[in-house]
Amino acid sequence: MYRFNEIDLGSRVWGHAYKFEWEESIDSELEVFSLLDQICAEHKLEQLGDSWNSITVEEAQGMISKGLRYDIAYNSPNYFEPGEVEAVESNLFKQIKWEHIRFAYTNCFGNPWTNSGGFSWNSLTQQTFDVGIVVAEKSRLFFIYFMSED
C-alpha cells in the first residue's frame, strides 16, 4: 500500500507529476518495475514491465527540465510567464532528494529534446507522444510524464 499526491506542474504543461511513498524499502529494479506496473494500471496508463530504460540522475533531471519548458511533438517552448517555469521546476526538484536516488528510468530511448540521432519510446498514454521519467529513492518514487499531439 502506498500514499501518493500529485505535484502541480502549472496549467501550461500537458503532463503529470506524482510522488508515491511506501513504508517498505524499494530495493531492486524488479520491485520498481512491479510498482510502476501497479501505478500505471491504477492511473490508466500502459504497463511497461521491464521495458523501462535505465538512465542517469543527470539525464532524468535534464529530461524533466526540458519537458517543463518544451513541447515534445514540436520542440517549441511552453509559454510561461517570466519566472513561472522556474517556480514549477523548483517546487518539483526540491521534493526529490537527488543524492538519494537509487533508480532512474524513462520510457524513451534517446532524448526528444537533445538527441539528433533518433528517438523512440514505449507509449504510456493514448496521446501521440509521451515521455515518462521515474526516479526512486529508498521508499519514495517520483513519476513525471509529459504528453503531446501532432
Number of C-alpha atoms within 10 A of each C-alpha: 7 13 10 13 11 13 17 15 19 16 8 14 20 17 19 16 18 17 20 18 19 14 11 11 12 19 14 11 15 12 12 22 18 16 17 22 18 15 17 17 12 10 9 12 16 16 21 16 14 13 14 22 16 18 18 15 18 11 16 20 16 14 21 21 16 19 27 24 20 18 22 25 15 12 14 11 13 17 13 15 9 8 8 13 20 15 13 16 17 11 14 19 14 9 11 17 12 15 8 11 16 17 20 25 22 26 21 21 17 17 20 24 18 13 10 9 8 10 13 13 19 19 18 21 19 12 12 13 19 24 26 26 25 25 26 25 20 16 14 21 25 22 22 24 21 23 21 17 12 8
